[in-house]
Amino acid sequence: MIRKFVPEDREDYIRFSTEFYNSSAVDKPVPREHFEQGFDEMMRSDVYVQGYMLVCDGNNVGYCVTMKTYSVCLLYTSPSP
C-alpha cells in the first residue's frame, strides 16, 4: 500500500533517508537536520513537496518523495524490514 505521510512516519522517514543517503548511491552523507526540515515541510504543506510511505504487511518499508517544482520523484525501499 502507498499512502501520504502522517506525523507518526517521521522517524521511519528519517531512518530510511539516512540509509539511502549513506549508501553508495550518493556521493556524501546528508545531515539529519535536512531530513527533519524536509519532513516538517511535507507536514506543513504539499504545495511544493509531498511524501508517501510504502507499507507492506502493516510495516513501513520505504518512501517516495515528489517535488513538484523540479518534476523529481525519489522512491526508496529499505533493505531491512
C-alpha positions as CSV (number, residue, x, y, z in Angstrom):
1,M,0.0,0.0,0.0
2,I,1.1,3.6,-0.7
3,R,-0.3,6.4,1.5
4,K,0.5,10.0,2.3
5,F,2.9,10.7,5.2
6,V,1.4,11.2,8.6
7,P,3.2,12.8,11.5
8,E,3.9,9.3,13.0
9,D,6.1,8.5,10.0
10,R,8.8,10.9,11.0
11,E,11.3,8.5,12.5
12,D,10.9,5.9,9.8
13,Y,11.3,8.6,7.1
14,I,14.4,9.8,8.7
15,R,15.8,6.3,9.1
16,F,15.1,5.4,5.5
17,S,16.5,8.7,4.3
18,T,19.7,8.2,6.3
19,E,20.1,4.6,4.9
20,F,19.7,5.9,1.4
21,Y,21.9,9.0,1.7
22,N,24.6,7.0,3.4
23,S,24.7,4.4,0.6
24,S,26.9,4.1,-2.4
25,A,24.1,5.7,-4.5
26,V,25.1,9.1,-3.1
27,D,28.5,11.0,-3.1
28,K,28.3,12.2,0.5
29,P,26.0,11.9,3.6
30,V,23.3,14.5,4.2
31,P,22.8,15.9,7.8
32,R,19.9,14.6,9.7
33,E,18.6,18.2,10.1
34,H,17.9,18.3,6.4
35,F,15.6,15.2,6.7
36,E,13.9,16.7,9.7
37,Q,13.3,20.0,8.0
38,G,12.0,18.3,4.8
39,F,9.6,16.2,6.8
40,D,8.3,19.2,8.7
41,E,7.7,21.0,5.4
42,M,5.8,18.0,4.0
43,M,3.6,18.0,7.1
44,R,3.1,21.8,6.8
45,S,2.2,22.0,3.1
46,D,2.0,19.8,0.0
47,V,2.4,22.7,-2.4
48,Y,6.0,22.0,-3.4
49,V,6.9,18.6,-2.0
50,Q,4.8,15.6,-0.9
51,G,5.8,12.4,0.8
52,Y,4.3,8.9,0.7
53,M,5.0,5.9,2.8
54,L,5.2,2.4,1.3
55,V,3.6,-0.1,3.6
56,C,3.7,-3.9,3.4
57,D,2.0,-6.2,5.9
58,G,1.5,-3.3,8.2
59,N,5.2,-2.3,8.2
60,N,6.7,0.9,6.7
61,V,9.2,-0.4,4.2
62,G,10.1,2.6,2.1
63,Y,9.1,6.0,1.0
64,C,8.6,8.2,-2.0
65,V,9.0,12.0,-2.2
66,T,7.7,14.0,-5.1
67,M,9.0,17.5,-5.7
68,K,6.5,19.5,-7.8
69,T,8.8,22.3,-8.9
70,Y,11.5,20.1,-10.4
71,S,9.5,17.1,-11.6
72,V,11.5,14.8,-9.4
73,C,10.4,11.6,-7.7
74,L,12.6,9.6,-5.3
75,L,11.5,6.1,-4.4
76,Y,13.4,4.2,-1.8
77,T,12.7,0.8,-0.2
78,S,14.7,-0.3,2.8
79,P,16.8,-3.5,2.5
80,S,15.7,-4.4,6.1
81,P,12.2,-4.6,7.4
